[in-house]
Structures are given as C-alpha cells and as structure tokens.
Amino acid sequence: MFDLHMTPEEFRRAGYAAVDWVARYMGEIERYPVLSQVEPGEIRSHLPASPPEKGEPFEAVLRDLDEIIMPGITHWQSPNFFAYFSGNASGPSMLGDLVSSGLGVQGMMWATSPACTELETHVLDWLVDMLALPERFKSTTQGGGVIQDTGSSSSLCALLAARERATGFETNRRGIDRQLVAYASSHAHSSMEKNARIAGIGRDNLRLIDADESYAMRPEVLARTIEEDLAADRTPFFVTATVGTTSSHAIDPVRAIGKICRQHGLWLHVDAAHIGTAALCPEFRWIHEGLELADSYVFNPHKWMLTNLDCSAFYVTDREALIRTLTIVPEYLRTAASESGRVFDYRDWHIPLGRRFRSLKLWFVIRHYGVEGLQRYIREHVKLAQEFRSWVEEDDHFELAAPAPLSLVCFRLKGEDDLNQRLMDSLNDSGELYITHTKLDGRLVLRLAVDAPFTQRRHVERAWSLIQEPAEAVGRD
Amino acid sequence: MFDLHMTPEEFRRAGYAAVDWVARYMGEIERYPVLSQVEPGEIRSHLPASPPEKGEPFEAVLRDLDEIIMPGITHWQSPNFFAYFSGNASGPSMLGDLVSSGLGVQGMMWATSPACTELETHVLDWLVDMLALPERFKSTTQGGGVIQDTGSSSSLCALLAARERATGFETNRRGIDRQLVAYASSHAHSSMEKNARIAGIGRDNLRLIDADESYAMRPEVLARTIEEDLAADRTPFFVTATVGTTSSHAIDPVRAIGKICRQHGLWLHVDAAHIGTAALCPEFRWIHEGLELADSYVFNPHKWMLTNLDCSAFYVTDREALIRTLTIVPEYLRTAASESGRVFDYRDWHIPLGRRFRSLKLWFVIRHYGVEGLQRYIREHVKLAQEFRSWVEEDDHFELAAPAPLSLVCFRLKGEDDLNQRLMDSLNDSGELYITHTKLDGRLVLRLAVDAPFTQRRHVERAWSLIQEPAEAVGRD
C-alpha cells in the first residue's frame, strides 16, 4: 500500500510548491479584498458533491485552492485588516508549525515526547522574563505555564481550578452542590459567560460588574456585590480582571481587584489575551500593575506575538490546584516518569488529552525576532495606532469613543448609529480594508486595531483617508 | 520595522529548508530509537536560560532542532511505533496545515472566512458518506459536523448539550440544581470522568457500567442502573457507548444501549475516536451497528486517517441543541450573515472562540488518497494486526488477552504481571519498537497497535521476533 503515501522526494516537491504558494500569497496579499465578498453557500456550490474515489495530484488541489477556496477567504494577515483583534502569523511561526506537523508527536505526557514538554515549560518561563511577569508563574516555583488553544479555554481552566480549590476539590467528586458565584466586568470577554455555563455555575451566577467611564471594572461595586452574595449565603470564588477588553482595550484596576480577592480568599484570574504581549516593552508594563496578586494569567501569542493560531499562554501560581482539578490517570497512561513526580504531564493542565508540539512555533518566533525585534514590532503598532488616534481627535466630524492606550482606537462619526453603520458597511464592502464595531454606552462605535503583521504607516494613512471620504459623503446623504 | 519579518523570498528559502528537514526526517525515521531515551530535565539543560536579545538565522534554529530537540522526541510516526493509538501525519496533511498557517485565518464565524466554514461543513458531510454514517448527521438535515481538537473535547460538548436538553436549557442559566447522572462503560475513555468533573456533574454521578468478557458494556446492567437512579429521584441524562475502547478496542452494543436511551429519553453519544475510521471499508461497518440511535458521534481522523493533530470529527443530529448550549453573541461579534440564519458560526459548536482552518488538511488528505486509497490503508493495517494476532495465538508462551477485531492486539506472556512488565520495559528501552500496556481483569496486558502511517509487514514481523526473543530470556530468569 505504500505507493499511496508521498515518498520523501514527492513530499519535497509538493512541499516546495506549498511553500511557493504561501510566499506568493504573502507577496500578493494586498491585492485581495480584505473581507470576503461571497454569499452564503457560494463556496460549497463549487465543491463536488462526492469525495474523489481515486487520489489526485497535488497540483489539482493547489489549483482548487486558488479557484474555489480563495474567494471565500477573509484576509486576516492583510496589512489592511483592522478588525476584531489580529491573528498573527509569521514565517518562522508557520515553519515551526510545519516541523511540528512533520514530527507528528502527541505530547500528552512527558514520556510521549520529553522535548515537547520541556521546550514548552522552558519557553513559557522565558516569557515570564520577557514580559516581566511575577516570578510565581515560573515552573521553578510552585507555578508554571502551559500552552492552550485559546484564551477561552485558558480562562475555563482557571475557573475550574478556582471552583475546586474553593470547594476542597469536592465538586469534582460530588458535582455542584451550592451556589457558586463568579465575577467579571460587564466588558469582559464573552468566554466568561460561556465558561460559567460549561462549568455548571450558570450565567445567573456570573456577576457582570459595572464599569467606569473608561469601561474598566469599578472595584467598589465588586466589593459590594461580593458582600451581598456572602450575606445571602452564596459562595463567591472567582474574579476575572480584564487587561485590555475586546471592545475597547479597557484595563481593569488589577491591584484594587486583587486586594478584594485576597480579603475574601477568591481566585483572581487576569485575562490579558489580546494586549499582554505589550509588556514585552518596559514602557507598557504598567498594564500589569497588581498582577502579583493574581492566581492565574493568560495572554495569547497568537494575537499579537507573530505566532499563528493556536497559541495561548496560560499561567498559574499554584499548579497543584490546576493539576488536581484536571488529572485523570487510567492504567494505560501510567508511566514510571509520571509516577516519579519529576516531570510535567501537560494533559493534566487543560481540557483535551491529546496535544500538538506547539512550543516549537513559539521557540522559532523568539529565535527569529529576538526580544528586541518583538519589542520593535509592538512599539511600531502602538505608534501607528496613536497617530491614528490623533487624526481622529483633530477631525471635527469624528470623536474618540474610549481611551486608546495601545493599538486599538474606538471612534465614531458624530451623529446617529445608523451613519456609523453605513460608513462601516461601505468601507468593508469596498474590500479596501476591514474594520468592525462594538457598542459602548449603548452607542455603535467603530474599532480600528493596528496589529496585523505587515501593517505599515501607509496602510493606516490610507485607512484614515478612506474613512474620511465616505464619512463626508454619508454625512451629506 | 519590516526588516524584522521574513520577506517572501526569505520565507521561500527557509521554507524549502524546513521542507527538506521534514523530508529527511521521513526518510530517516527508522534510525531513531522509537521511545526517547533522555532523562527528566535533560532537554531543558541544553536550552539557554535566557531568550536571545537579537534575532538569529533560521539555520541556527534548525541546527538546535537537530542537536537539542531531536534526542527528546518519541517518534510517533515511526513504523515501529505500536504504542497507545497512533498519531497519523501524512504529506498532504502537513501541507494542508502549512497552507492553513499561511492564510492565518480565524474561522470563529462564517463572515471571518466563509471558506473556512463551508469547506469544513462540506468535508464533514463527505465523511458521513465515506463512513456510511446515518444521514441525520449531515448538515443538510437538522444535524451537522464540526472539527474539534480532540475526542475529549468533542465528548465534552456532547455531554453539555445533553445536560442542557435534559434541563430545558436551564442549567446554563441557573447552574446545576439537581443530581444529573451520566453513564459509560468501565472501559470508556478517561475523558468521560474528566468531562463529568468539568461540567459540574461530579465523577460520583458518572456510573461506570460493568463490562462483559469482551470488555464491552453490559446493557442489562445499564438498564438496571438507570432504573435505580430514577427510583432514587436522580436525573439520568447521558450515555456514552464506546466503539473501540482505548484499552482493547472493545465495542459496546450500541443498538441495545440506544434502545435503553430511547426508552428513557437519554442522549446517546457514541465515541469511536480511534476506530471509527475503519468504517471507510464496507466490511468493517458492523462496528457502527445501531448508530442510527445516537444523538452524537465522534471519530478522530488524526488517529487513523492520515490527518495530523488536531482533527476530531464531531457530529450531532440536533445542532440546535448544541448551538443553544454554547452560543454567546456579544455585540462585537454580531454580523448580518449570522443574524440571517443562513450560515453556521462554528464558534457556537465548541468550547473555544478562535479556530484554525483545519478542514484544509482533511480536504488535502481526501484529495490525495481518494476514498480507495484510504480504504486500502485501513485494510492493510487490519490485515497486519490480524497476522500478528495469529502468531500470538500459535505461540505457547503467549496468550491473547482480549478479542482483537481490528488493528489492536492485546496479549501477554503467560505468567506473572512482573514478567510482562519486564518484557515491555526491555523492548522499549532497546529503542527498536514502542509498545504500551493496560490492565484487563486486573492483569497487566501488552498492547500492540498497528496503525502508524508507514508500518509494513516487515516491521510487524520484526516486532514479533523482538517480542519472542527476550520473552524467552525473561522466561528463563
């Protein structure tokens, strides 16, 4: 049957073709409309109803990739992608991931590939130094880091470990038997509610705490709400502070929140999924003020550190709580190394059992760019976003809609929501750039995030001129 | 700052080098000891304490990959890897994944790359036909499929949807407020317990039902246990039937279990993570007998269908139950397409929000091999495993320890567990092959799984002769 597989030589030829394809894509990316222009069902309608009975040449697949798939791509790596949060790919990251695919190891336990575990632990310790995170997150203390797929999953693991610690690890055994209550700001990521549901807590037991005029959590409201829950015999156990909300990059006051958590013995989780990477630069490390009070922390290198999906870096100060929450050891997974207690088995640090060798791409990225290169990358994005912010502030048609501390600017055309919606739709329909929206104080707000890998000054300048022109036209309608 | 990035030309050069590296690895894989021989901490000790300040050339990274990382690799793609379950990589899969990394799209919603959603839906519908699964799993009915990272996560989503359907979607809102009870065989995958804990059910409320002499669930015990729970005012809601247990490939009687589920209105989940792929071949489709009674189903192309991690195919017959369980729509994720109801937003089909374009690799695999090629692949593995089984049966020193219907043979040296442990350790320490163990009926049993991509007859023959030789020596000790 071995005529079925690519031989190493055939793999080499097909691999070169795939690399050429990606290189060409990187070079031509600005030619595509940023937001895919297809209608629902259009891509499927070009795919054959049945799979091929016989194998086909690689060239045929690449041809269909161009002809069928590409029209349905929204170009997250385009320098004109200013939507949501960025997905950061880069050459070294892609190639680290290719090597990971080639090795095909499954790193569920130390023994199933020691390098997969040890490189991950090591690189995550590097990141503690690189971002000047508290030492307590290092594997050399009682803490440690692990790569998860996304911030959502990382935050779920934090919630679960907190749930177990608060109930003496009895919920794992008996199920939920009391009213557990979690807290996050009303601007926290949607996964907080999803996770409360998954964990059996219920969304009614997630208190969304009011925010101040900068859209950051009001700690005095948090304190009062906890007191009320305690008075009503509920069990507060978990608070998420967001450093960089998805809507507007608002930064919750971590230290004030942390003190409240300490006072009541609650687990403090800090979600810096999008902007944690900024702490690579000393001048932005103020975002993490108070982080020494946190029990867990997450930031996503796949969002702003040139590492393609999926790569979320999750840290805890008390790894035993996490492991005890998630460990299961059936007989067929017992190994001498695991039972020696001298190794980490990362299967016990997250939801899935199986896991890719994801630290390779992170290692490739850090080696390629070096700490200085990554710092320059972040600084340039922040500089460009701040320039954009100043242009908004100087233009009488527009107003800034939230503080813009880093790489995201929330703004709006003065006037009705409808004007802003039409402005956004016309921009996105043009294919020239892609921005998205949110609502702040009940008003529709446009978001421009400068964090795509190849975005340069000329792209942000052009975006601003494209935004200004129809804005005036829309204004005249 | 754009001197930091690889240019398309630099990417091409580095990409060719990475492809060459993988091609060389594929060609040389048999030279490595299958199970890594390093000690805990050994890999880390060769990594510098600090990350590089300045970027380094790609060649330096590849050199360290060879010198530092490779000794810590356990070679899951080796034809002499007979451990656990296989992790199946293949050339077309790796290259599909490379293109996915290159595009760098985040497919959380249809609008964020329509092709990412539509190719996934389409290929998962193809798989329904390819495996002759019930039509109710197709997206053209009320059901549909989605790619998850692992079988563990797929089964968790099934459990959650079942929990919500059983409680009128009130648990999501209020949290768990009654004693919900789930069921699986005592040989079910470890994720069943982990998931019961995650979902707030508690492991005491997961009933592990006794198995028969073939290690398959006894449906009469299931029925009795459900009756007892009902009589005690508990709320049974979820049953997992395993098609191919991890220990021994035991196959639960899905139809009998399904009838019991129908009688009581319980959600039936079928976990065929490892061996579902066998249903590509008509002669093995008996493994899915009764699947028409299932509410959800999972099999992992990354285990036996030449698609590298992570790629778990998860199906439901009632997608609304799944979506309603997991959907969250904050303002910043609202799009016209989503609100039209004409598209799938796969973020609502699993735990994470962000997601890679994983269907590309599955599509590349199906195109490269064709249905016939994949069938030949499965048949060859089963044939080799069955030959191995016959050799075991013919050798007086050994005994078969479980039925071996497909690609996994559980066997043991007649005699004490200790003999078998020493036999396994000596084999694995030799680096010549890698097998693992389980316990069945309290006895230590060796497992030989024939499902690595490049395993041929000569590898299985050699494994048998390596197993026989020290077996005799161990027997003389």
Interface residues (C-beta under 8 A of the other chain):
Chain A: M1 F2 L4 H5 M6 P8 E9 E10 F11 R12 A14 G15 Y16 A18 V19 D20 W21 V22 A23 R24 Y25 M26 G27 L35 S36 V38 P40 G41 E42 I43 R44 L47 S50 P51 P52 E53 K54 G55 E56 F58 A60 V61 D64 L65 I68 I69 M70 P71 G72 I73 T74 H75 W76 Q77 Y84 G87 N88 A89 S90 G91 P92 S93 M94 L95 D97 L98 V99 S101 G102 L103 G104 V105 Q106 W110 A111 T112 S113 P114 A115 C116 E118 L119 T121 H122 W126 D129 M130 D149 T150 G151 S152 S153 L156 L160 R163 T171 N172 R173 R174 G175 I176 Q179 L180 S190 S191 E193 K194 R197 I198 A199 G200 I201 G202 R203 D204 N205 T246 S247 H302 N308 L309 D310 T325 L326 I328 V329 P330 E331 Y332 L333 A337 S340 R342 V343 I351 P352 L353 G354 R355 R356 L360 W363 F364 I366 R367 H368 Y369 G370 V371 E372 G373 R376 Y377 R379 E380 T436 H437 T438 K439 R447 P453 F454 Q456
Chain B: M1 F2 L4 H5 M6 P8 E9 E10 F11 R12 A14 G15 Y16 A18 V19 D20 W21 V22 A23 R24 Y25 M26 G27 L35 S36 V38 P40 G41 E42 I43 R44 L47 S50 P51 P52 E53 K54 G55 E56 F58 A60 V61 D64 L65 I68 I69 M70 P71 G72 I73 T74 H75 W76 Q77 Y84 G87 N88 A89 S90 G91 P92 S93 M94 L95 D97 L98 V99 S101 G102 L103 G104 V105 Q106 W110 A111 T112 S113 P114 A115 C116 E118 L119 T121 H122 W126 D129 M130 D149 T150 G151 S152 S153 L156 L160 R163 T171 N172 R173 R174 G175 I176 Q179 L180 H189 S190 S191 E193 K194 R197 I198 A199 G200 I201 G202 R203 D204 N205 T246 S247 H302 N308 L309 D310 T325 L326 I328 V329 P330 E331 Y332 L333 A337 S340 R342 V343 I351 P352 L353 G354 R355 R356 L360 W363 F364 I366 R367 H368 Y369 G370 V371 E372 G373 R376 Y377 R379 E380 T436 H437 T438 K439 R447 P453 F454 Q456
